[in-house]
Amino acid sequence: MAARIEDYALVGDCRTAALISRDGSVDWLCFPRFDASACFAGLLGTNEHGFWRIAPAAKHVETSRRYREGTLVLETRHRTRDGAVLVTDYMPAGDGSHLIRLVEGVHGRVAMRMDLAIRFDYGSAVPWVSHNEWGDLRAISGPHKLVLRTGAPLHGVDQTTVSEFTVKAGETVAFTLSYGASHEDDPPPVEPRKVLAATDSFWRDWSRHCASGTPWDDILKRSLLTLKALIYMPTGGIVAAPTTSLPEQLGGVRNWDYRFCWLRDSTFTLLALMDGGFIEEARAWRAWLLRAVAGNPEQAHILYGIAGERLLPEIELDWLPGYEGSKPVRVGNAAVAQFQLDVYGELFDALYQARRRGMPDDRDGWRVGLALMEHLEKVWNEPDEGIWEVRGGRKHFVHSKVMAWVAVDRAIRTNEERPRAGRAAPLDRWRALRDRIHAEVCEKGFDPELNSFVQYYGSKELDASLLLIAHMGFLPQEDPRVVGTVEAVGRHLMRDGFVLRYDTEDQRTDGLPGGEGAFLPCSFWYADNLIGLGRCDEARELIERLIGVCNDLGLVAEEYDPEEKRLVGNFPQAFSHVALVNTILNYSRALGPARERSEARGREAAEERGHAIGAPAPAAAAPAGA
C-alpha cells in the first residue's frame, strides 16, 4: 500500500522525478520524461505495480530525513538497535536517465534489504530480466530498458529482485538504476560519488540566488527549488505536478493527470521565478509559452505537453486500483479540448509582467499577441468552462470575463508604454472593448444582495477565483465591491481556516460527484487580499497555517483535507508552491506600508498632543497587474 502523500519526498533532475516514501520506497518514477509511462506505479496501486525499496531489515527502525541545504539531494537516516545508516537519493541534473541510491554505514552494523519490482507501462508490463556480461541486471519490455548496477548480491524472488546485505560504519554500497532504449546499447555506467558532487554543486549554485529577507526564507527557497525541479530543462515548460490521479478526495473520482503545462499558471509562475531571483528560467518559460500558442489563434489550447504537444487524449488505466482506492486512474487530460476564456488574460499578463521586470521584448511574441487579440474580440462574450475546468457545461464565469478584460488591458498598456513599429494596434477599438467588458462584469457579475461578485452571471454562488479581481487590477483593493467579495468568500468558502474553490455540492456547475479538499492557492489568494487591505496580522496567521500543512521537507500538494488532516491531490503541486512564493514576497513588501499606516495613526495621536514622531516607511511595490 502506498504511503500518505505527505510522507513522500521528491528527487528530480529537471527532466523527470521520483517520489520516495519515508520508509525508502520509490513508488513513482517515469523515465525519461515527466509524462512518460511509469516504471514504478505502486503509488497508484500495490507493490505488484512497481516499486524500489531500500531499508533496514529490522522491524523497529527510527527514521529521519532532510534535503541537503539548497539542493534536491535527499538524505534519509535509519537507526536500529545495531547501528545507523544514511541513504542518499539523487538524480544527476539534466540527465533524465539515472536514479542513484547510496547506503552508507554511520555506526555499528545494519542489516539491509533491497526489493526491486520493475513494472513498465504503469505497472502493466513485467519485464524480461537478465544479466549482461559485466553482471549488471537488465530489465527489458518493449521499447524500455532499465539497468541496475551494484556491488551488492542479487537474487530473484517471485518476479522481484532482492538484495540482502550488511553495512558497517564507513562502508558504502551504491545502487544505480539507468534507463535506455531497449534497441540500443546499455546506458554507460556513472561514478556515483563524482555524480553526487556535481549534482550537489548544480543545486547549490542555483539556489544561492534565491530571494531572501522574508520571515520564511527556508520555505521560500524550498518552494523555488521545487519549481526548478518541475521545469523540463530542454524546453522550459513547467509541469503542474510530476504525478497523475492523486485524488482531490480520498476514494473519489476527481483524479487528473497533471504532468502537463497550463497556460493559466503562466503569470503566477513568471512572477514567482522573476521576483524569486531567476530571470533565465522565466525567460525559458516565456519562450515555451510563445512556441506553444504559435499558430492559428482559434486552435489555442489551455494546456500543452512539456514540449508543446497538443494531442493529450485522456484514457483510464483500469488495471490500477488507484491511490487508496480512488478510481479511475487517468493518463492524459480531456481539459485540453475545453474553451477557457481566462487563459488569454493570463497569457497577456504574463508577457506584460515579464516586460515590466526588464525582460527584453520578443518580436514574434507581439505578432502572436495581435493574432490572439483579434480572436479574443470575437469570443470574449461566449460562455466557457472556466478556471476550474468544470465538466457541468459552459457558463458566463465572472473570473473568465475579468481575465478577458485583463488581456485587453495589458495589450493596450503594452502598446502605450512601448509603441510598436510595423502593424499598428487598433487602440481605440481595444479601449472601447475594455470599457464594455468592465461595465458588463460590474452589471451582471455583482450581486447587491450578497454584496459580492458571484461565480457566473445570474448565480448566487461564490467562487474563490473572485479573489483575483483586485490582484489583476480590475478594481482597486479598497473598492467596496472587492471588500464585500473578500468578506463573502471568508464567510461562505472558509472551512477550518482554509478556502475552498467553490461549493462542490452544487452539481449544476461542477458536473462531478463527491467533494474535494481545500485548493491551497485559493487560501494564499485570500491572504493576498488581507495584505492588500492592510490586515497583515491576519494574513501572517493564515500564511503560517498554510506553511504548516507542508510536509517535513517543505513540499505541498494541490489540496488539503481539513477533516482528515491530510494532503490530497497531485504532489508536489507547482501552483501551490508558486502561490506560496508570491504570497510570502507580497507580505514582505507589505511590511513597509503596514508599518507606515501604523505610524500614521501614531502621528495623528501625537499631533493631537502637540508632538511629532518618526518618518514614514517607503511605499511598497505595486501588486501584479496594478
Secondary structure as UniProt FT lines:
FT   HELIX           5..7
FT   STRAND          8..12
FT   STRAND          17..21
FT   TURN            22..23
FT   STRAND          25..30
FT   TURN            34..35
FT   STRAND          38..40
FT   HELIX           42..44
FT   HELIX           47..49
FT   STRAND          51..56
FT   STRAND          62..67
FT   TURN            69..70
FT   STRAND          74..80
FT   TURN            81..82
FT   STRAND          83..90
FT   TURN            93..95
FT   STRAND          98..117
FT   HELIX           120..123
FT   STRAND          128..131
FT   TURN            133..134
FT   STRAND          137..141
FT   TURN            142..143
FT   STRAND          144..150
FT   STRAND          155..157
FT   TURN            158..159
FT   STRAND          160..169
FT   STRAND          172..181
FT   TURN            182..183
FT   HELIX           192..207
FT   TURN            208..209
FT   TURN            215..216
FT   HELIX           217..229
FT   STRAND          231..232
FT   TURN            233..236
FT   STRAND          237..238
FT   TURN            250..251
FT   STRAND          261..262
FT   HELIX           263..265
FT   HELIX           266..275
FT   TURN            276..277
FT   HELIX           279..293
FT   HELIX           297..299
FT   STRAND          303..304
FT   TURN            306..307
FT   STRAND          315..316
FT   TURN            318..319
FT   HELIX           323..325
FT   STRAND          330..331
FT   HELIX           334..337
FT   HELIX           342..356
FT   TURN            357..358
FT   HELIX           363..379
FT   TURN            380..381
FT   TURN            386..389
FT   HELIX           398..417
FT   HELIX           427..444
FT   STRAND          446..447
FT   TURN            448..451
FT   STRAND          452..453
FT   TURN            457..458
FT   HELIX           464..467
FT   HELIX           468..471
FT   TURN            472..473
FT   TURN            477..478
FT   HELIX           480..492
FT   STRAND          494..495
FT   TURN            496..497
FT   STRAND          498..499
FT   TURN            504..505
FT   HELIX           507..510
FT   STRAND          518..519
FT   HELIX           520..532
FT   TURN            533..534
FT   HELIX           536..547
FT   TURN            548..549
FT   TURN            552..553
FT   STRAND          559..561
FT   TURN            562..565
FT   STRAND          566..568
FT   HELIX           574..608
FT   TURN            609..610
FT   TURN            624..625
//
